């Protein structure tokens, strides 16, 4: 369990680091100023922070199988 939590924490930090390093490319590709692209990174981190307690609630409420099938149904559409 501890190893799984450590891997999850590492991936979350890696995700945020990759987003920050992609800012110059996003600015160039979409031709937007840095302030606009920084809002993208801020929104990404806020979404991650909001989803952590929601995920904990869903894990306590539903079975793993139900959550997996629901997530696959949402993302498969």
Secondary structure as UniProt FT lines:
FT   HELIX           2..21
FT   HELIX           23..30
FT   HELIX           34..61
FT   HELIX           64..76
//
